[in-house]
């Protein structure tokens, strides 16, 4: 399944520095991206994958970051001991990623934001 919302390199960036992220191949990261994309659609109740090409630029940027941080959560959990500073640093990164993901899902589900998204979607 092709990835839509973000790239494997963006996920690696979100997973943070201080860790070797090249030890996970692109196919594995793209699997996490596909899961993240499905999760976003399920949580918001919107098929953003099916309507992606008609979405406005701002909505695409929110989806980009949301999918990248959700997939990065799995990349970090994959090898938490690979971070400089050990597990405490990895946990801090997980906390920041989860907060960003939660904030973005809240944005994508708030009426004011969904009204904006709907007004800026081409049919």
PAZA-921185 format. One record per residue (C-alpha): residue number from 1; residue in one letter; x, y, z. Coordinates in Angstrom, 3 decimals. Example, Ala and Ser with C-alpha at 12.3 -4.5 7.8 and 13.67 -1.06 7.14 Angstrom:
BEGIN
   i aa       px       py       pz
   1  A   12.300   -4.500    7.800
   2  S   13.670   -1.060    7.140
//
This chain:
BEGIN
   i aa       px       py       pz
   1  X    0.000    0.000    0.000
   2  X    1.441    3.367   -0.973
   3  X    2.024    5.987    1.698
   4  X    0.171    9.263    1.286
   5  X    0.525   11.598    4.260
   6  X    4.304   11.542    4.859
   7  X    7.588    9.890    3.925
   8  X    9.907    7.495    5.733
   9  X   12.530   10.251    5.967
  10  X   10.046   12.524    7.747
  11  X    9.344    9.735   10.223
  12  X   13.080    9.291   10.820
  13  X   13.369   13.033   11.482
  14  X   10.488   12.939   13.966
  15  X   12.092    9.969   15.755
  16  X   14.816   12.386   16.816
  17  X   18.529   12.739   16.698
  18  X   20.814   10.857   19.021
  19  X   19.735    7.542   17.552
  20  X   20.660    5.540   14.503
  21  X   17.391    5.371   12.569
  22  X   18.882    3.854    9.457
  23  X   18.754    0.437   11.129
  24  X   15.072    0.238   10.197
  25  X   14.395   -0.213    6.516
  26  X   12.045    2.022    4.574
  27  X    9.499   -0.768    4.016
  28  X    9.085   -1.237    7.779
  29  X    8.651    2.497    8.326
  30  X    6.152    2.698    5.460
  31  X    4.157   -0.066    7.150
  32  X    4.006    2.131   10.275
  33  X    2.936    5.086    8.095
  34  X    0.100    3.033    6.588
  35  X   -1.030    2.099   10.080
  36  X   -0.846    5.753   11.163
  37  X   -2.870    6.890    8.157
  38  X   -5.580    4.339    8.900
  39  X   -5.576    5.278   12.564
  40  X   -5.987    8.984   11.735
  41  X   -8.947    8.255    9.461
  42  X  -10.563    6.027   12.086
  43  X  -10.084    8.519   14.934
  44  X  -11.404   11.467   12.952
  45  X  -14.148    9.572   11.123
  46  X  -12.933   11.074    7.837
  47  X  -11.479    9.193    4.864
  48  X   -8.604   11.601    4.285
  49  X   -6.881    8.974    2.143
  50  X   -9.741    8.965   -0.330
  51  X  -10.010   12.747   -0.480
  52  X   -6.334   13.667   -0.088
  53  X   -5.856   15.188   -3.541
  54  X   -8.711   17.622   -2.954
  55  X   -7.554   18.811    0.482
  56  X   -6.074   22.240    1.078
  57  X   -2.381   22.736    1.802
  58  X   -2.877   23.474    5.516
  59  X   -4.869   20.294    6.057
  60  X   -2.200   18.278    4.228
  61  X    0.480   19.736    6.504
  62  X   -1.479   18.755    9.608
  63  X   -1.982   15.231    8.249
  64  X    1.709   15.094    7.331
  65  X    2.883   15.866   10.833
  66  X    0.218   13.694   12.478
  67  X    1.142   10.605   10.452
  68  X    4.871   11.218   10.842
  69  X    4.724   11.491   14.634
  70  X    2.387    8.499   14.973
  71  X    4.721    6.350   12.861
  72  X    7.745    7.759   14.724
  73  X    6.250    6.532   17.997
  74  X    6.617    2.987   16.671
  75  X   10.124    3.631   15.344
  76  X   11.244    4.905   18.756
  77  X    9.613    1.970   20.558
  78  X   11.321   -0.417   18.127
  79  X   14.722    0.247   19.671
  80  X   14.495    2.496   22.695
  81  X   17.935    1.586   23.952
  82  X   19.517    3.046   20.809
  83  X   19.265    6.644   22.060
  84  X   22.030    8.689   23.602
  85  X   20.936    9.190   27.180
  86  X   19.279    5.785   27.203
  87  X   15.688    4.979   27.967
  88  X   14.992    8.285   29.719
  89  X   15.759   10.208   26.523
  90  X   13.702    7.789   24.443
  91  X   10.769    8.189   26.846
  92  X   10.997   11.984   26.580
  93  X   10.841   11.701   22.798
  94  X    7.847    9.353   23.032
  95  X    6.085   11.830   25.319
  96  X    6.662   14.721   22.898
  97  X    5.523   12.667   19.910
  98  X    2.376   11.506   21.670
  99  X    1.515   15.058   22.747
 100  X    1.897   16.319   19.181
 101  X   -0.195   13.444   17.832
 102  X   -2.953   14.030   20.400
 103  X   -2.980   17.779   19.759
 104  X   -3.261   17.247   16.007
 105  X   -6.078   14.711   16.321
 106  X   -7.900   17.234   18.512
 107  X   -7.455   19.869   15.798
 108  X   -8.698   17.472   13.108
 109  X  -11.839   16.682   15.097
 110  X  -12.823   20.131   16.405
 111  X  -15.838   21.601   14.633
 112  X  -14.109   24.890   13.902
 113  X  -11.241   23.018   12.222
 114  X  -13.470   20.619   10.317
 115  X  -15.501   23.552    9.041
 116  X  -12.268   25.114    7.794
 117  X  -11.128   21.845    6.175
 118  X  -14.479   21.391    4.453
 119  X  -14.448   24.997    3.192
 120  X  -10.951   24.524    1.753
 121  X  -11.489   21.188    0.019
 122  X  -12.002   21.202   -3.725
 123  X  -14.725   18.957   -5.049
//
